[in-house]
Amino acid sequence: MQREFRFTVANRIVRIGFLANAALMVFKLLAGHFGRSAAVFADGIESACDFIAIFSTMVALNIGKKPYDSDHPYGHGKAESISAILVSLVIIATGIGVEFQSIKTITGATYQPPKLIAVAVAIMTVISKEWLYRYTVATANTLQSPALQAIAKDHRKDAVTSIATVIGVSSAFLGCALMDPIAAAITGLFILHIGIQTFVSASQELMDAKPSPDLLNEITLMVEEMDGVEHVHEIRARRSGQFFIVDLKLDMDPDMTVKRSHDIACHVKQGIFEKFHNVGDVMIHINPHGEEHEDLIRL
């Protein structure tokens, strides 16, 4: 998939989520307020935070799609991971706020039965958010975009927590008023869990954590079958936005000319690009096959 097309697709998915969240935010805040539902209103506040979070993701995607330059020789892809961190912090802050307000409502015994409009909007939210999750996660997995994956998790979080909201507000509507603030408290816990999970994942990417072993194994198997490569001595990779930067150490015939080894290295790099569309760059170091050598590293 071409680089520019990848970012065009990602931006379209984010814009759809942005507009959907804006509409849901308005519906839930109004339904929560006029429908007398703490759970639905809390859901609306959470959507307002999502609105801000998705906007930051849109900004990050526009930064991340910029090609490398003299100041950023590895590109601008880390902007997506930074955005995912910001999204996670917004989610965590929202969860704490919702939890605090719910406990305050329960301990103060200030709850009252909600109206039917609150139940209807809660059900609409579950359906809308589950559809948005499925739509977003399919593209996020295809593009391997941390920013889109964070947004997809946020949609799924909304769908799951809204189920608790539906149960709580429906029970309250049928006569058990206490269930509404209890549902809001459960929603707060779900929000906190997703926020922490997203924060840990994005932090690992910023710390250049090892990607999936499957990716490294697939690249290794492919490269070792190529002419002129005796063995993959070492392979490392790190994420930069939607792409991986791969470091390879290849064992080759020690009597091979520099030009021949260079041609093989270029062939290897081109082969990786053709098969793995989420690899943005490959750095190759050549070792003499069958000879002892020391790997120099200071990290």
Protein Blocks (a to p, Z undefined) as FASTA:
>chain_A
ZZklmmmmmmmmmmmmmmmmmmmmmmmmmmmmmnopaklmmmmmmmmmmmmmmmmmmmmm
mmmmpccdfklmnojmlmmmmmmmmmmmmmmmmmmmmmmmmmmmmmnopaccddfklmmm
mmmmmmmmmmmmmmmmmmmmmnopaklmmmmmmmmmmmmmmmmmmmmmmmmmnopamlmm
mmmmmmmmmmmmmmmmmmmmmmmmmnopacdfklmmmmmmmmmmpghiabdfbacdddeh
jbccddddddddfkbcfklmmmmmmmmmmmmmmmmmmbfbdcdddddehiacddddfZZ
